[in-house]
């Protein structure tokens, strides 16, 4: 369908209005002309009738001959516009002078006239007026009749051609004047429309086209002094506001683009439905080795190992339901076929009405480099421990039977040190190294050697013998402490076996209780007596609980309580029960803004220093729990404390109590 421009449409509307107005005026002129013609003709006929009657009246007063009346009538008939003049006698005149056929009423109009009623009519091209004549007092000198009776009538018939000629001439003048006025009015309207409306609208359209093409600095600056100027001012204000808003959006877009592009982590954005990658940052290219164009034609699944893909897909479905989530450390395939270790977190967002998943891949290369450094440190620490052990063996002959066990334990520890977990455990062992050396060097050497000699020399009834046996028991307890320490440091891969969680917790407390009691921290223990076994490494599990206990101690400060509770959760996963350990403290709680980073490597809310508070404790704990197919989480309320919950799948429903 063809569309007319607004200017053409307005011009067409105005032309239609003007033409319609001119047509109405012309029609009105035509109707008015006919009415004027009729009225003018009748008045002219009436006037001529009165003139004729006047002449006849004068002729009748000066002469009594009928010929004089006929002369008057013949004279008036010669007038150019007069078609006919007729004298009609009334009954009284006919009764007095007799009837004459040409002066007798011949139709209904003439009979009405001699009845005393003036009659006017218009016929085709003619106007006829019949005027009744009444008897006056002076007429009674000649006529036998009463005053006021109808003597007769004068009928005058006029041609309307002369009136039509005059009216036609006036109509031509009217049409010419109307056309001139119409032309001048149309020209004025079109000029005003062009200057005052079309031109400003054209400037507005040009401004809109300029802004739509990106020229946000274009202004229309209309100065018409009317509503269009207000519209132009509003348009310019809109353009200024749009320019400012666009500038702000561009600045904000540039800021966030740089923020994402310069992120130290790889960012991968993909459609939650099709799983196709829609955007990546430069770090994603660096981590995977693929170019951006290559990544945009792939899916994240293409870079996961086949054995990890099912678990990754399960995690992804959970992310879409929860809106965010995390994935354990995993490996992704790079373009050159090598593998890269990454830690994945994800968030789900709505873009254009469609769900998208944004994954953040944290490259663990630097972390693993640090782990190697820790391993080197652990090896050096092991060397020092072995040297110190040699010194202890030379001075403590009674500990000879423990020497081989210690060397064997540390030899196994060296062989099984793989990854950041064992390195961090050795760092923890270094933290307690001075205490261990003190425990072994003086108390055991003195207590065991002297106690054995004195017991052998004492008689059965010697009252000091009981004291010596208590000293021996203390030495044996020290042996148990050393045994638990060796268990804690035992390599991860070598001892995965059926384990009682209550024993693990109690062994951990044996290493830590004295330190807690020194600072007035109360230990509350609530162990379930019907716990099934789990499959795990006792040393690794001790590391988990030791890290949680250390954090609880640091959160409490000088005085408070730590509650340890064990139990069972039903239907933990795949229909398997779970063994649960809950460790609660009465400390200050975890700040809200730090809760999402608690398990991140190198994150700590404590003051770093001395090589101890480096933020690896809970990260290591989470890794160990994950390797045991378990889960770890916490609930914290600022000012009231924190509860850590650790769950492991049960090996079989059997109690060790």
Protein Blocks (a to p, Z undefined) as FASTA:
>chain_A
ZZddfklmmmmmmmmmmmmmmmmmmmmmmmmmmmmmmmmmmmmmmmmmmmmmmmmmmmmm
mpccfklmmmmmmmmmmpmklmbdcddddfklmmmnopafklccfbfklmmmmnopacdd
ddehiacddddddddfklmmmpgcdehiafbdcdddddfklmmmmmmmmmmmmmmmmmmm
mmmmmmmmmmmmmmmmmmmmmmmmmmmmmmmnopambcfkiaehpaklmmmmmmmmmmmm
mmmmmmmmmmmmmmmmmmmmmpcbdcddddfklopafbdcfklmmmnopafklmmmccfk
lmpcfklmmmmmmmmmmmmmnopacddddddddfkopacddddddddddeehiacddddd
ddfklmmmmmmmmmmmmmmmmmmmmmmmmmmmmmmmmlmmmmmmmmmmmmmmmmmmgcjk
lmmmmmmmmmmmmmmmmmmmmmmmmmmmmmmmmmmmpcfklmklmmmmmmmmmmmmmmmm
mmmmmmmmpcfklmgcdddfklmmmmmmmmmmmmmmmnopacdddddfbbccddddfklm
mmmmmmmmmmmmmmnomnccddddddddehkbghiacdddddddfbebjafklmmmmmpg
hiafbdcehhlanolmmmmmmmmmmmnopacdddddehiaccdddddddfbdcdfZZ
